Amino acid sequence: MTTALATTARQVLTGTQRHNNPIPDRLPVSQRPTRLDLAAADRQTTLDLKPVAVRVPGIAKEIEVKIASDRLEWEEALQLVTQSYRSRGYEAAETRGLRFTPFHALPQTTTFVAKHAGRVVATLSLVPDNTLLGLPMECIYGPEVHDLRLQGRRMGEATSLADSGLGVREFLQVFVTIIKLTMQYHVRQGGDTWVITVNPRHRNFYGKVLGFVPLGPCRSYPCVQDAPAEAYRLDLDLMKANAPAMYETMFAEALPPAVLSAPRMDANLVRHFGSNSTQTTLRQVQDILGYAEHYGSPRRW
């Protein structure tokens, strides 16, 4: 249940359409980026400074959370996700390479990292809804995502959560701080809704602590070796009603722009990760980069 553009893009990126120019050469006028859009994207790429980190409160260990902005941070984040998914059986143990998905290659996907002693110890990525690939969960929750789009929702999907070497209390504080950055960043970008898929054993945390409500029933999720998954959604009003204390934690203090600055991953680095990926191919990544260069960001708003 996606737009014709997203369907065409998926055909291109999976190789079901093969021709000399795999990027669609004609878009509806309403979906074409303007010169101002492209200029703004160029300014963001070239002028954004390295994001400022935020100290995780409430724990003795010195851990900072920030938006990933250099090769080492992105690489360590991907390594952490890969190791975590393999250890949980979400990725085949015999695979080689990093868990770098086509969604990571999108220009506006943002990765958040927690660092201790210069090393990434936790990570989370946010994929904004887009016309090129849609959202990761659409492979099993297509109708549900489509209904949210019909409501005019500006969605972001949180994905690729992983951590290592953190105690229970440390993880909770780190996770809350990462979520704070993620939510404020999404709102600053014009977003208003968050969607997730989680293993059923984690449903209580997301519902009771953060205020998420069910979006779709338990289904088998192919991209994590058919592990069970449930879909949930959240917006500001739901969080304020269902988890008021957490709403205050997330939004009582507005983070400064320097914290929420998100430089794009360099195209050569995207190609490097794409060529060493367990989830995509260099051809797919090249097509995504080509689309973004030709049309600008495919984000839906």
C-alpha positions as CSV (number, residue, x, y, z in Angstrom):
1,M,0.0,0.0,0.0
2,T,2.5,2.6,-1.2
3,T,2.6,5.4,-3.7
4,A,3.3,4.7,-7.4
5,L,6.6,6.4,-6.9
6,A,7.6,4.2,-4.0
7,T,6.6,1.1,-5.9
8,T,8.6,2.2,-8.9
9,A,11.6,2.9,-6.7
10,R,11.4,-0.5,-5.1
11,Q,11.3,-2.2,-8.5
12,V,14.4,-0.2,-9.4
13,L,16.2,-1.0,-6.2
14,T,15.5,-4.7,-6.3
15,G,16.5,-5.0,-9.9
16,T,13.0,-5.8,-11.4
17,Q,13.4,-2.8,-13.7
18,R,16.6,-2.7,-15.7
19,H,17.5,0.0,-18.1
20,N,20.3,2.6,-18.6
21,N,18.8,5.2,-16.3
22,P,17.3,3.4,-13.2
23,I,16.1,6.6,-11.6
24,P,12.5,7.7,-12.6
25,D,12.8,10.5,-15.1
26,R,9.4,12.0,-14.5
27,L,7.7,13.0,-11.3
28,P,4.4,14.7,-10.5
29,V,4.9,18.4,-10.2
30,S,3.8,18.4,-6.6
31,Q,6.7,16.0,-5.7
32,R,9.5,17.7,-7.6
33,P,11.9,19.6,-5.4
34,T,12.2,23.3,-6.1
35,R,15.5,25.1,-6.6
36,L,15.1,26.5,-3.1
37,D,14.7,22.9,-1.8
38,L,17.9,21.8,-3.5
39,A,19.8,24.9,-2.4
40,A,18.7,24.4,1.2
41,A,19.8,20.7,1.0
42,D,23.2,21.9,-0.3
43,R,23.6,24.4,2.5
44,Q,22.7,21.8,5.1
45,T,25.3,19.4,3.7
46,T,28.1,21.9,3.5
47,L,27.5,24.3,6.5
48,D,26.3,22.0,9.3
49,L,28.8,21.8,12.1
50,K,29.8,18.7,14.0
51,P,26.9,18.0,16.4
52,V,27.4,18.8,20.1
53,A,27.1,15.9,22.6
54,V,24.8,15.7,25.6
55,R,25.9,14.1,28.9
56,V,23.7,11.2,30.1
57,P,22.4,12.1,33.5
58,G,21.8,9.9,36.6
59,I,24.8,7.5,36.2
60,A,28.4,7.5,37.4
61,K,29.9,6.5,34.1
62,E,30.7,9.3,31.7
63,I,28.5,8.7,28.7
64,E,27.5,11.2,26.0
65,V,24.9,11.0,23.4
66,K,25.1,12.7,20.0
67,I,24.1,12.5,16.4
68,A,26.7,10.5,14.5
69,S,28.8,12.7,12.3
70,D,32.0,11.0,11.2
71,R,33.1,7.7,9.7
72,L,34.3,6.1,12.9
73,E,31.0,6.8,14.7
74,W,28.9,5.5,11.8
75,E,31.1,2.4,11.5
76,E,31.1,1.6,15.2
77,A,27.3,2.0,15.3
78,L,26.9,-0.4,12.4
79,Q,29.3,-2.9,13.9
80,L,27.3,-2.7,17.2
81,V,24.0,-3.3,15.5
82,T,25.5,-6.2,13.5
83,Q,27.0,-7.9,16.5
84,S,23.8,-7.4,18.5
85,Y,21.5,-8.7,15.8
86,R,23.6,-11.8,15.2
87,S,23.8,-12.6,18.9
88,R,20.0,-12.4,19.2
89,G,19.5,-14.5,16.1
90,Y,18.0,-11.6,14.1
91,E,20.7,-12.0,11.5
92,A,22.3,-15.2,10.2
93,A,25.5,-16.0,12.1
94,E,27.3,-17.0,8.9
95,T,26.8,-13.6,7.2
96,R,29.8,-11.3,6.6
97,G,29.7,-7.6,6.5
98,L,27.7,-4.9,8.3
99,R,24.0,-4.5,8.8
100,F,23.8,-1.5,6.6
101,T,20.3,-1.4,5.0
102,P,19.0,0.6,2.0
103,F,17.3,2.9,4.5
104,H,20.6,3.9,6.0
105,A,21.6,5.1,2.5
106,L,18.7,7.6,2.4
107,P,20.0,11.2,2.8
108,Q,17.8,12.1,5.8
109,T,18.2,8.9,7.8
110,T,19.9,10.0,11.1
111,T,21.9,7.8,13.4
112,F,22.2,8.6,17.2
113,V,25.1,7.2,19.2
114,A,26.1,7.0,22.9
115,K,29.8,7.1,23.5
116,H,32.0,6.1,26.5
117,A,35.8,6.6,26.5
118,G,35.6,7.5,22.8
119,R,33.7,4.3,21.8
120,V,30.1,3.8,20.7
121,V,28.2,1.8,23.3
122,A,24.7,2.3,22.1
123,T,22.9,3.4,18.9
124,L,19.6,4.1,17.3
125,S,18.6,5.2,13.8
126,L,15.6,7.3,12.7
127,V,14.2,6.8,9.2
128,P,11.8,9.6,8.0
129,D,8.9,8.6,5.9
130,N,9.9,9.0,2.2
131,T,8.6,8.4,-1.3
132,L,11.5,6.3,-2.4
133,L,11.6,3.4,0.0
134,G,8.8,4.1,2.4
135,L,9.4,2.8,6.0
136,P,11.2,-0.4,7.0
137,M,8.1,-1.8,8.7
138,E,6.0,-1.5,5.5
139,C,7.1,-5.0,4.4
140,I,4.7,-6.4,7.1
141,Y,2.6,-3.4,8.1
142,G,1.9,-1.8,4.8
143,P,-1.9,-1.1,5.3
144,E,-1.3,0.3,8.7
145,V,1.4,2.7,7.5
146,H,-0.8,3.7,4.6
147,D,-3.7,4.6,6.9
148,L,-1.4,6.9,8.9
149,R,-0.3,8.6,5.7
150,L,-3.9,9.2,4.9
151,Q,-4.3,11.0,8.2
152,G,-1.4,13.3,7.2
153,R,1.1,11.9,9.7
154,R,4.7,13.0,9.3
155,M,6.3,9.8,10.5
156,G,9.7,8.6,11.5
157,E,10.6,5.0,12.3
158,A,13.1,4.2,15.0
159,T,15.2,1.2,14.1
160,S,18.6,-0.5,14.5
161,L,18.7,-0.2,18.3
162,A,21.7,-1.8,19.9
163,D,23.9,-1.5,23.0
164,S,26.9,-3.2,24.6
165,G,28.5,-3.3,28.0
166,L,25.8,-1.3,29.8
167,G,24.2,-2.3,33.1
168,V,20.4,-2.2,33.4
169,R,20.3,1.3,35.0
170,E,22.9,2.6,32.6
171,F,21.0,1.3,29.6
172,L,17.8,2.9,30.7
173,Q,19.4,6.3,31.2
174,V,21.3,6.1,28.0
175,F,18.2,5.0,26.1
176,V,16.0,7.8,27.5
177,T,18.7,10.3,26.5
178,I,18.9,8.9,23.0
179,I,15.1,9.0,22.7
180,K,15.1,12.6,23.8
181,L,17.5,13.6,21.1
182,T,15.6,11.5,18.5
183,M,12.2,12.9,19.4
184,Q,13.3,16.5,19.5
185,Y,15.2,16.1,16.3
186,H,12.1,14.7,14.5
187,V,9.9,17.5,15.8
188,R,12.5,20.1,14.7
189,Q,12.4,18.5,11.2
190,G,8.6,18.9,11.1
191,G,7.7,15.4,12.1
192,D,4.8,14.6,14.5
193,T,4.6,10.7,14.7
194,W,6.9,7.9,15.7
195,V,6.4,4.3,14.7
196,I,8.3,1.2,15.8
197,T,8.4,-2.6,15.6
198,V,9.4,-4.4,18.7
199,N,9.6,-8.0,20.0
200,P,6.5,-8.7,22.0
201,R,8.5,-9.2,25.2
202,H,9.3,-5.5,25.1
203,R,5.8,-4.2,24.6
204,N,5.2,-3.2,28.2
205,F,8.2,-0.8,28.3
206,Y,7.2,1.0,25.2
207,G,3.5,1.2,26.2
208,K,3.8,2.0,29.9
209,V,7.0,4.1,30.0
210,L,6.8,5.9,26.6
211,G,3.1,5.9,25.9
212,F,3.1,4.0,22.6
213,V,-0.2,2.4,21.4
214,P,-0.6,-0.6,19.2
215,L,-0.6,-0.1,15.5
216,G,-0.6,-3.7,14.2
217,P,-0.7,-7.3,15.5
218,C,2.1,-9.7,16.0
219,R,3.6,-10.9,12.7
220,S,6.7,-12.7,11.5
221,Y,9.3,-10.2,10.4
222,P,11.5,-11.6,7.6
223,C,14.3,-9.0,8.0
224,V,15.1,-10.3,11.5
225,Q,15.0,-14.0,10.6
226,D,11.2,-14.2,11.0
227,A,11.3,-13.3,14.7
228,P,7.9,-12.0,16.0
229,A,7.2,-8.3,15.9
230,E,4.5,-5.9,16.9
231,A,3.9,-2.4,15.6
232,Y,3.3,0.6,17.7
233,R,2.8,4.4,17.2
234,L,3.2,7.5,19.2
235,D,2.6,11.2,18.8
236,L,2.9,14.2,21.2
237,D,-0.7,14.1,22.4
238,L,-0.5,10.4,23.1
239,M,2.7,10.8,25.0
240,K,1.3,13.7,27.0
241,A,-1.8,11.6,27.9
242,N,-0.3,8.2,28.4
243,A,3.2,9.0,29.8
244,P,3.1,12.6,31.1
245,A,6.3,12.2,33.2
246,M,8.2,11.0,30.2
247,Y,6.7,13.8,28.1
248,E,8.2,16.3,30.5
249,T,11.6,14.5,30.4
250,M,11.5,14.5,26.6
251,F,10.3,18.1,26.0
252,A,10.5,20.3,29.1
253,E,14.1,21.4,28.0
254,A,14.5,22.3,24.4
255,L,17.9,21.1,23.1
256,P,19.9,23.7,21.3
257,P,20.3,23.6,17.5
258,A,24.0,22.6,17.8
259,V,22.9,19.3,19.5
260,L,20.3,18.6,16.7
261,S,22.5,19.3,13.7
262,A,22.7,16.2,11.5
263,P,25.4,16.2,8.7
264,R,24.8,13.8,5.9
265,M,26.9,10.8,5.4
266,D,29.4,11.3,2.6
267,A,28.4,9.6,-0.7
268,N,31.7,7.7,-0.8
269,L,31.2,6.4,2.7
270,V,27.6,5.3,1.8
271,R,29.1,3.4,-1.2
272,H,31.7,1.8,1.1
273,F,29.1,0.6,3.6
274,G,26.8,-0.5,0.7
275,S,29.6,-2.7,-0.8
276,N,30.2,-4.4,2.6
277,S,26.6,-4.8,3.6
278,T,24.5,-7.9,4.5
279,Q,21.3,-6.1,3.7
280,T,21.8,-4.3,0.4
281,T,24.1,-4.1,-2.6
282,L,26.3,-1.4,-4.1
283,R,23.9,-1.2,-7.1
284,Q,21.0,-0.4,-4.8
285,V,23.0,2.2,-2.9
286,Q,24.1,3.8,-6.2
287,D,20.5,4.1,-7.3
288,I,19.5,5.8,-4.0
289,L,22.4,8.2,-4.3
290,G,21.5,8.9,-7.9
291,Y,17.9,9.6,-7.0
292,A,18.9,12.0,-4.2
293,E,21.4,13.8,-6.4
294,H,18.9,14.2,-9.3
295,Y,15.7,15.0,-7.3
296,G,16.8,16.0,-3.8
297,S,15.6,14.4,-0.6
298,P,12.7,12.0,-1.0
299,R,11.3,12.8,2.5
300,R,7.5,13.2,2.3
301,W,7.3,16.6,3.9
